[in-house]
Amino acid sequence: MAPLIERMFRCTWFLATERREAMLREGRHDELDALVAEARAFQESLRGDAAD
């Protein structure tokens, strides 16, 4: 199971990195910043739920 999870993580990382680079090339910095802020807020909410 661990190799499958690792492979999925690597593929996801690769696709996210490629998409990020494309957005930067397209001048969509503000949209990217908003997506990152949303993702970080979601991470924090998950951490809060795990502590409960």
Buried (B, 14 or more C-beta within 10 A) or exposed (E): EEEEEEEEEEEEEEEEEEEBEEBEEEEBEEEBEEBEEEEEEEEEEEEEEEEE
